[in-house]
Amino acid sequence: DNWVWWPMPEISALWEAEAGGFPELTGSRP
């Protein structure tokens, strides 16, 4: 299931909304 951790902006945006925004996952975003 490592594919889930790919640097996908769309997925990161979803996780940011779900988790509240993890700086570790959304490092490309402020």
SEVOPA-937145 format. One record per residue: residue in one letter; x, y, z of N, C-alpha, C in turn. Coordinates in steps of 0.02 Angstrom, whole numbers, plus 32768, in hexadecimal, padded with zeros to 4 digits. Atoms other than C-alpha are relative to their C-alpha. Layout:
! SEVOPA-937145
AXYZXYZXYZ
...
! end
This chain:
! SEVOPA-937145
D802A7FC48000800080008000802B803E8000
N7FD37FC68000809780727FEB7FEC80347FCD
W80157FD28035804680BF7F537FD7803A801D
V802A7FCC7FE07FD581217FCA802B803B8015
W7FD37FCC7FE6806D81838004802280277FC8
W7FE37FDA8037809781C47F577FF1804A8007
P80087FB77FFB80AE82827F4F7FCC801B7FCF
M80367FEA802C800582A37F007FDD803C801F
P801E7FC27FE77FC583577F167FB67FF78010
E8048800A7FF67F11831D7F077FF47FDA8041
I800780287FC47F25829A7F8E80148028803E
S7FE87FD77FC97F8783117FFC7FCC80348013
A80357FCF7FF37EFC83917FEA7FC77FE08027
L803680247FDE7E7E830F802280147FF18048
W7FE8800E7FBC7EE982DB80B78002803E802A
E7FFB7FC07FDD7F01839180E47FBC8013801C
A80447FF17FEA7E4583A580F07FE97FCD8034
E801480357FD27E2E82FF8149802480058043
A7FD780017FC37EBD830881C680098045801D
G7FFA7FBD7FE77EBC83C481D6803F80217FE6
G7FC57FE2801F7F5D83DD817680407FEC8023
F7FC180157FE47FFC837E819F803A801E7FD9
P7FC77FE08021809A83E4817780307FCB7FE4
E7FD48035801780F4833D81607FE87FE67FBC
L801C801A803E807E830880D57FF880377FCC
T800B7FC8802E805983B3808B803A80308004
G7FC57FD67FFB810B83F3808C800580317FC7
S7FFC7FD4803B80F384407FE07FCE803A8007
R80327FCC7FF7806484A98022800B80248043
P7FF47FD77FC4806E853780A47FD37FEB803A
! end
